[in-house]
Amino acid sequence: MRRLILLRHAKSDWPDGVADQERPLALRGRTAAPRMGVYMAQQGLTADRVLVSPARRTRETWDLVCGQMPPVPTVSSEPRLYDASGARLLAVVREQPRQIHTLMLIGHNPGMEDLAATLIASGPAGDLEKLGEKFPTGALAVIDLPVDDWAATTPGNGRLDRFIVPRDLTGAT
């Protein structure tokens, strides 16, 4: 069994004259990301490896999330996550080493939403419905994959464990 955690970057700002890769988090994102980190820590949602898009908003999201969690053994910037399609993200997932049991990707839409839709075949009805509507900024999808090796990950073989959006955590500290 493998677990894939998909975290879309928190709400970002759109300052004039700033390149897309350098866009920072907005105040709402800087508030939501640590709450998501607290939730993840409380729920034991830790990863053996975290791959983060090199965009500023994803790096800032990870910095705020990980400040609330126990240390992760391997955290790497992964350029292929920036502006990636669901198919490219799936290729990155499939090449992960066998000794990694829980992988977290911190990236962008539409790739994150596409990857989740590609992998998930079942899960809690309410979470599936919510995910089908939108994968908003700061959202977290936890997908269980019944495989012994990441290379065996195929479309439709995942089960959604949960889908959490920042507004679900209002008031979390």
PyRosetta script that sets phi, psi and omega in degrees:
from pyrosetta import init, pose_from_sequence

init()
pose = pose_from_sequence("MRRLILLRHAKSDWPDGVADQERPLALRGRTAAPRMGVYMAQQGLTADRVLVSPARRTRETWDLVCGQMPPVPTVSSEPRLYDASGARLLAVVREQPRQIHTLMLIGHNPGMEDLAATLIASGPAGDLEKLGEKFPTGALAVIDLPVDDWAATTPGNGRLDRFIVPRDLTGAT")
pose.set_psi(1, 137.4)
pose.set_omega(1, 175.9)
pose.set_phi(2, -124.1)
pose.set_psi(2, 153.7)
pose.set_omega(2, 177.2)
pose.set_phi(3, -125.2)
pose.set_psi(3, 130.2)
pose.set_omega(3, 177.7)
pose.set_phi(4, -114.4)
pose.set_psi(4, 124.6)
pose.set_omega(4, 178.0)
pose.set_phi(5, -110.6)
pose.set_psi(5, 120.8)
pose.set_omega(5, 178.1)
pose.set_phi(6, -107.6)
pose.set_psi(6, 122.5)
pose.set_omega(6, 178.0)
pose.set_phi(7, -123.2)
pose.set_psi(7, 116.1)
pose.set_omega(7, 175.1)
pose.set_phi(8, -80.2)
pose.set_psi(8, 142.0)
pose.set_omega(8, 179.5)
pose.set_phi(9, -53.2)
pose.set_psi(9, 152.3)
pose.set_omega(9, 178.4)
pose.set_phi(10, -70.3)
pose.set_psi(10, 171.0)
pose.set_omega(10, -176.4)
pose.set_phi(11, -54.5)
pose.set_psi(11, 127.3)
pose.set_omega(11, -178.1)
pose.set_phi(12, -106.6)
pose.set_psi(12, 163.6)
pose.set_omega(12, 177.6)
pose.set_phi(13, -93.0)
pose.set_psi(13, 165.0)
pose.set_omega(13, 179.2)
pose.set_phi(14, -127.6)
pose.set_psi(14, 61.1)
pose.set_omega(14, -178.0)
pose.set_phi(15, -66.2)
pose.set_psi(15, 143.1)
pose.set_omega(15, 177.8)
pose.set_phi(16, -61.2)
pose.set_psi(16, 139.1)
pose.set_omega(16, 174.5)
pose.set_phi(17, 75.8)
pose.set_psi(17, 7.0)
pose.set_omega(17, -179.4)
pose.set_phi(18, -102.3)
pose.set_psi(18, 128.1)
pose.set_omega(18, 178.5)
pose.set_phi(19, -60.7)
pose.set_psi(19, 150.3)
pose.set_omega(19, -176.9)
pose.set_phi(20, -53.3)
pose.set_psi(20, -44.7)
pose.set_omega(20, -178.1)
pose.set_phi(21, -65.6)
pose.set_psi(21, -19.2)
pose.set_omega(21, -177.3)
pose.set_phi(22, -102.1)
pose.set_psi(22, 7.5)
pose.set_omega(22, 179.6)
pose.set_phi(23, -66.4)
pose.set_psi(23, 129.1)
pose.set_omega(23, -179.8)
pose.set_phi(24, -85.9)
pose.set_psi(24, 173.0)
pose.set_omega(24, 173.1)
pose.set_phi(25, -72.5)
pose.set_psi(25, 146.2)
pose.set_omega(25, 171.8)
pose.set_phi(26, -80.4)
pose.set_psi(26, 167.8)
pose.set_omega(26, 178.6)
pose.set_phi(27, -54.7)
pose.set_psi(27, -42.9)
pose.set_omega(27, 179.1)
pose.set_phi(28, -59.4)
pose.set_psi(28, -39.2)
pose.set_omega(28, 178.0)
pose.set_phi(29, -69.1)
pose.set_psi(29, -38.8)
pose.set_omega(29, 179.6)
pose.set_phi(30, -69.1)
pose.set_psi(30, -20.7)
pose.set_omega(30, 176.1)
pose.set_phi(31, -86.5)
pose.set_psi(31, -40.6)
pose.set_omega(31, -175.6)
pose.set_phi(32, -73.5)
pose.set_psi(32, -38.3)
pose.set_omega(32, -174.1)
pose.set_phi(33, -59.7)
pose.set_psi(33, -47.5)
pose.set_omega(33, 178.3)
pose.set_phi(34, -63.5)
pose.set_psi(34, -34.1)
pose.set_omega(34, 176.8)
pose.set_phi(35, -62.2)
pose.set_psi(35, -39.9)
pose.set_omega(35, 178.2)
pose.set_phi(36, -65.6)
pose.set_psi(36, -38.4)
pose.set_omega(36, 177.4)
pose.set_phi(37, -62.0)
pose.set_psi(37, -41.8)
pose.set_omega(37, 177.3)
pose.set_phi(38, -62.2)
pose.set_psi(38, -46.0)
pose.set_omega(38, 179.1)
pose.set_phi(39, -58.7)
pose.set_psi(39, -47.6)
pose.set_omega(39, -178.3)
pose.set_phi(40, -61.2)
pose.set_psi(40, -42.5)
pose.set_omega(40, 179.1)
pose.set_phi(41, -63.8)
pose.set_psi(41, -45.3)
pose.set_omega(41, -179.8)
pose.set_phi(42, -62.5)
pose.set_psi(42, -32.6)
pose.set_omega(42, -177.2)
pose.set_phi(43, -91.7)
pose.set_psi(43, -0.1)
pose.set_omega(43, -179.3)
pose.set_phi(44, 69.7)
pose.set_psi(44, 27.3)
pose.set_omega(44, -178.9)
pose.set_phi(45, -89.0)
pose.set_psi(45, 73.9)
pose.set_omega(45, 178.8)
pose.set_phi(46, -111.3)
pose.set_psi(46, 155.7)
pose.set_omega(46, -176.1)
pose.set_phi(47, -116.7)
pose.set_psi(47, 154.7)
pose.set_omega(47, 171.8)
pose.set_phi(48, -78.9)
pose.set_psi(48, -28.5)
pose.set_omega(48, 180.0)
pose.set_phi(49, -146.0)
pose.set_psi(49, 138.4)
pose.set_omega(49, 175.1)
pose.set_phi(50, -121.6)
pose.set_psi(50, 127.8)
pose.set_omega(50, 175.0)
pose.set_phi(51, -111.9)
pose.set_psi(51, 126.5)
pose.set_omega(51, -174.2)
pose.set_phi(52, -120.1)
pose.set_psi(52, 132.2)
pose.set_omega(52, 172.8)
pose.set_phi(53, -58.6)
pose.set_psi(53, 147.8)
pose.set_omega(53, -179.5)
pose.set_phi(54, -74.8)
pose.set_psi(54, -4.2)
pose.set_omega(54, 179.2)
pose.set_phi(55, -62.4)
pose.set_psi(55, 144.8)
pose.set_omega(55, -177.9)
pose.set_phi(56, -56.3)
pose.set_psi(56, -42.5)
pose.set_omega(56, -176.3)
pose.set_phi(57, -65.8)
pose.set_psi(57, -31.1)
pose.set_omega(57, 176.8)
pose.set_phi(58, -76.6)
pose.set_psi(58, -39.2)
pose.set_omega(58, 177.8)
pose.set_phi(59, -63.0)
pose.set_psi(59, -43.7)
pose.set_omega(59, 179.0)
pose.set_phi(60, -64.7)
pose.set_psi(60, -38.6)
pose.set_omega(60, 177.2)
pose.set_phi(61, -59.7)
pose.set_psi(61, -49.7)
pose.set_omega(61, -179.6)
pose.set_phi(62, -60.8)
pose.set_psi(62, -43.3)
pose.set_omega(62, -179.5)
pose.set_phi(63, -57.8)
pose.set_psi(63, -40.0)
pose.set_omega(63, -179.0)
pose.set_phi(64, -76.7)
pose.set_psi(64, -35.3)
pose.set_omega(64, 177.7)
pose.set_phi(65, -69.5)
pose.set_psi(65, -50.0)
pose.set_omega(65, -173.5)
pose.set_phi(66, -68.3)
pose.set_psi(66, -20.9)
pose.set_omega(66, 176.4)
pose.set_phi(67, -64.7)
pose.set_psi(67, -14.9)
pose.set_omega(67, -179.4)
pose.set_phi(68, -104.0)
pose.set_psi(68, -1.9)
pose.set_omega(68, -171.1)
pose.set_phi(69, -120.9)
pose.set_psi(69, 164.3)
pose.set_omega(69, 173.0)
pose.set_phi(70, -67.0)
pose.set_psi(70, 158.4)
pose.set_omega(70, -178.6)
pose.set_phi(71, -59.9)
pose.set_psi(71, 146.6)
pose.set_omega(71, 177.0)
pose.set_phi(72, -103.2)
pose.set_psi(72, 133.6)
pose.set_omega(72, -177.3)
pose.set_phi(73, -58.1)
pose.set_psi(73, -42.3)
pose.set_omega(73, -176.6)
pose.set_phi(74, -132.5)
pose.set_psi(74, 120.4)
pose.set_omega(74, 174.1)
pose.set_phi(75, -126.2)
pose.set_psi(75, 126.6)
pose.set_omega(75, -177.7)
pose.set_phi(76, -136.0)
pose.set_psi(76, 143.9)
pose.set_omega(76, 169.4)
pose.set_phi(77, -77.5)
pose.set_psi(77, 130.1)
pose.set_omega(77, -178.0)
pose.set_phi(78, -124.1)
pose.set_psi(78, 101.2)
pose.set_omega(78, -177.3)
pose.set_phi(79, -56.8)
pose.set_psi(79, -28.3)
pose.set_omega(79, -178.2)
pose.set_phi(80, -69.8)
pose.set_psi(80, -11.1)
pose.set_omega(80, 178.0)
pose.set_phi(81, -80.5)
pose.set_psi(81, -20.1)
pose.set_omega(81, -179.2)
pose.set_phi(82, -74.0)
pose.set_psi(82, 127.0)
pose.set_omega(82, 176.9)
pose.set_phi(83, 56.0)
pose.set_psi(83, 34.7)
pose.set_omega(83, -175.1)
pose.set_phi(84, -89.1)
pose.set_psi(84, 146.0)
pose.set_omega(84, 171.7)
pose.set_phi(85, -79.1)
pose.set_psi(85, 167.0)
pose.set_omega(85, 174.8)
pose.set_phi(86, -60.4)
pose.set_psi(86, -36.9)
pose.set_omega(86, 179.6)
pose.set_phi(87, -65.5)
pose.set_psi(87, -40.0)
pose.set_omega(87, 178.4)
pose.set_phi(88, -67.0)
pose.set_psi(88, -40.7)
pose.set_omega(88, 178.3)
pose.set_phi(89, -63.1)
pose.set_psi(89, -40.4)
pose.set_omega(89, 177.9)
pose.set_phi(90, -62.1)
pose.set_psi(90, -39.4)
pose.set_omega(90, 177.7)
pose.set_phi(91, -62.0)
pose.set_psi(91, -40.4)
pose.set_omega(91, 177.4)
pose.set_phi(92, -63.8)
pose.set_psi(92, -43.9)
pose.set_omega(92, 178.9)
pose.set_phi(93, -59.7)
pose.set_psi(93, -47.1)
pose.set_omega(93, -175.9)
pose.set_phi(94, -63.6)
pose.set_psi(94, -21.6)
pose.set_omega(94, -177.5)
pose.set_phi(95, -94.5)
pose.set_psi(95, 6.4)
pose.set_omega(95, -179.7)
pose.set_phi(96, -71.5)
pose.set_psi(96, 146.5)
pose.set_omega(96, -178.9)
pose.set_phi(97, -65.2)
pose.set_psi(97, 149.8)
pose.set_omega(97, -177.4)
pose.set_phi(98, -58.8)
pose.set_psi(98, -32.0)
pose.set_omega(98, -176.7)
pose.set_phi(99, -72.2)
pose.set_psi(99, -11.2)
pose.set_omega(99, 175.3)
pose.set_phi(100, -83.2)
pose.set_psi(100, 120.3)
pose.set_omega(100, 179.5)
pose.set_phi(101, -99.6)
pose.set_psi(101, -32.9)
pose.set_omega(101, 178.2)
pose.set_phi(102, -125.9)
pose.set_psi(102, 122.3)
pose.set_omega(102, -178.0)
pose.set_phi(103, -117.6)
pose.set_psi(103, 136.1)
pose.set_omega(103, 174.5)
pose.set_phi(104, -117.8)
pose.set_psi(104, 132.8)
pose.set_omega(104, 172.6)
pose.set_phi(105, -112.1)
pose.set_psi(105, 132.9)
pose.set_omega(105, 174.7)
pose.set_phi(106, -117.2)
pose.set_psi(106, 111.6)
pose.set_omega(106, -172.5)
pose.set_phi(107, -149.8)
pose.set_psi(107, -145.8)
pose.set_omega(107, -166.0)
pose.set_phi(108, -131.0)
pose.set_psi(108, 163.5)
pose.set_omega(108, 169.1)
pose.set_phi(109, -94.7)
pose.set_psi(109, 154.2)
pose.set_omega(109, 9.3)
pose.set_phi(110, -85.5)
pose.set_psi(110, -3.5)
pose.set_omega(110, -175.9)
pose.set_phi(111, -58.9)
pose.set_psi(111, -43.5)
pose.set_omega(111, -178.8)
pose.set_phi(112, -62.8)
pose.set_psi(112, -45.5)
pose.set_omega(112, 179.0)
pose.set_phi(113, -63.8)
pose.set_psi(113, -41.9)
pose.set_omega(113, 179.1)
pose.set_phi(114, -63.7)
pose.set_psi(114, -43.1)
pose.set_omega(114, 178.9)
pose.set_phi(115, -62.5)
pose.set_psi(115, -46.1)
pose.set_omega(115, 179.0)
pose.set_phi(116, -59.1)
pose.set_psi(116, -46.9)
pose.set_omega(116, -179.6)
pose.set_phi(117, -62.8)
pose.set_psi(117, -35.3)
pose.set_omega(117, 179.7)
pose.set_phi(118, -68.2)
pose.set_psi(118, -41.5)
pose.set_omega(118, -172.9)
pose.set_phi(119, -83.9)
pose.set_psi(119, -36.4)
pose.set_omega(119, -167.7)
pose.set_phi(120, -81.4)
pose.set_psi(120, 126.9)
pose.set_omega(120, 176.4)
pose.set_phi(121, -112.3)
pose.set_psi(121, -21.1)
pose.set_omega(121, -176.7)
pose.set_phi(122, -154.8)
pose.set_psi(122, 173.3)
pose.set_omega(122, 179.2)
pose.set_phi(123, 151.1)
pose.set_psi(123, -177.9)
pose.set_omega(123, 179.6)
pose.set_phi(124, -60.3)
pose.set_psi(124, 130.6)
pose.set_omega(124, -174.6)
pose.set_phi(125, -55.2)
pose.set_psi(125, -44.6)
pose.set_omega(125, -178.9)
pose.set_phi(126, -63.2)
pose.set_psi(126, -41.6)
pose.set_omega(126, 179.5)
pose.set_phi(127, -69.5)
pose.set_psi(127, -38.7)
pose.set_omega(127, 177.4)
pose.set_phi(128, -62.6)
pose.set_psi(128, -40.9)
pose.set_omega(128, 179.0)
pose.set_phi(129, -65.1)
pose.set_psi(129, -45.6)
pose.set_omega(129, -179.9)
pose.set_phi(130, -62.0)
pose.set_psi(130, -43.7)
pose.set_omega(130, 178.7)
pose.set_phi(131, -65.1)
pose.set_psi(131, -36.3)
pose.set_omega(131, 179.0)
pose.set_phi(132, -66.0)
pose.set_psi(132, -24.7)
pose.set_omega(132, 179.4)
pose.set_phi(133, -79.1)
pose.set_psi(133, -42.0)
pose.set_omega(133, -174.2)
pose.set_phi(134, -174.1)
pose.set_psi(134, 147.8)
pose.set_omega(134, 172.8)
pose.set_phi(135, -113.8)
pose.set_psi(135, 81.5)
pose.set_omega(135, -171.8)
pose.set_phi(136, -71.4)
pose.set_psi(136, 168.7)
pose.set_omega(136, 177.9)
pose.set_phi(137, -58.5)
pose.set_psi(137, 140.9)
pose.set_omega(137, 178.7)
pose.set_phi(138, 80.4)
pose.set_psi(138, -1.5)
pose.set_omega(138, -176.4)
pose.set_phi(139, -75.4)
pose.set_psi(139, 153.2)
pose.set_omega(139, -177.3)
pose.set_phi(140, -127.2)
pose.set_psi(140, 124.7)
pose.set_omega(140, 174.0)
pose.set_phi(141, -117.6)
pose.set_psi(141, 131.0)
pose.set_omega(141, 178.3)
pose.set_phi(142, -114.0)
pose.set_psi(142, 119.0)
pose.set_omega(142, -173.8)
pose.set_phi(143, -121.3)
pose.set_psi(143, 125.1)
pose.set_omega(143, 175.8)
pose.set_phi(144, -95.8)
pose.set_psi(144, 133.5)
pose.set_omega(144, -177.2)
pose.set_phi(145, -119.6)
pose.set_psi(145, 122.4)
pose.set_omega(145, -177.6)
pose.set_phi(146, -81.3)
pose.set_psi(146, 61.7)
pose.set_omega(146, -178.9)
pose.set_phi(147, -131.5)
pose.set_psi(147, 154.6)
pose.set_omega(147, 177.0)
pose.set_phi(148, -94.5)
pose.set_psi(148, -12.5)
pose.set_omega(148, -176.7)
pose.set_phi(149, -144.7)
pose.set_psi(149, 136.5)
pose.set_omega(149, -179.8)
pose.set_phi(150, -56.3)
pose.set_psi(150, -31.6)
pose.set_omega(150, -178.8)
pose.set_phi(151, -61.7)
pose.set_psi(151, -21.1)
pose.set_omega(151, -179.6)
pose.set_phi(152, -87.1)
pose.set_psi(152, 2.0)
pose.set_omega(152, 179.6)
pose.set_phi(153, -67.4)
pose.set_psi(153, 124.7)
pose.set_omega(153, -178.5)
pose.set_phi(154, -132.2)
pose.set_psi(154, 159.0)
pose.set_omega(154, 176.7)
pose.set_phi(155, -55.5)
pose.set_psi(155, 136.6)
pose.set_omega(155, 176.1)
pose.set_phi(156, 77.7)
pose.set_psi(156, 11.0)
pose.set_omega(156, 179.3)
pose.set_phi(157, -104.6)
pose.set_psi(157, 10.7)
pose.set_omega(157, -179.0)
pose.set_phi(158, -102.5)
pose.set_psi(158, 156.1)
pose.set_omega(158, 174.4)
pose.set_phi(159, -121.8)
pose.set_psi(159, 125.0)
pose.set_omega(159, 177.7)
pose.set_phi(160, -71.2)
pose.set_psi(160, 119.2)
pose.set_omega(160, 176.5)
pose.set_phi(161, -80.8)
pose.set_psi(161, -42.6)
pose.set_omega(161, 179.0)
pose.set_phi(162, -165.7)
pose.set_psi(162, 157.1)
pose.set_omega(162, 174.7)
pose.set_phi(163, -136.2)
pose.set_psi(163, 115.5)
pose.set_omega(163, -175.0)
pose.set_phi(164, -120.3)
pose.set_psi(164, 132.7)
pose.set_omega(164, 175.0)
pose.set_phi(165, -113.2)
pose.set_psi(165, 155.2)
pose.set_omega(165, -176.4)
pose.set_phi(166, -52.3)
pose.set_psi(166, -37.4)
pose.set_omega(166, -178.7)
pose.set_phi(167, -65.5)
pose.set_psi(167, -20.2)
pose.set_omega(167, 174.7)
pose.set_phi(168, -66.8)
pose.set_psi(168, -20.9)
pose.set_omega(168, -174.1)
pose.set_phi(169, -105.3)
pose.set_psi(169, 16.5)
pose.set_omega(169, -179.8)
pose.set_phi(170, -53.1)
pose.set_psi(170, 125.5)
pose.set_omega(170, 179.3)
pose.set_phi(171, 92.4)
pose.set_psi(171, -9.9)
pose.set_omega(171, 177.6)
pose.set_phi(172, -67.3)
pose.set_psi(172, 142.4)
pose.set_omega(172, 179.1)
pose.set_phi(173, -118.7)
pose.dump_pdb("model.pdb")
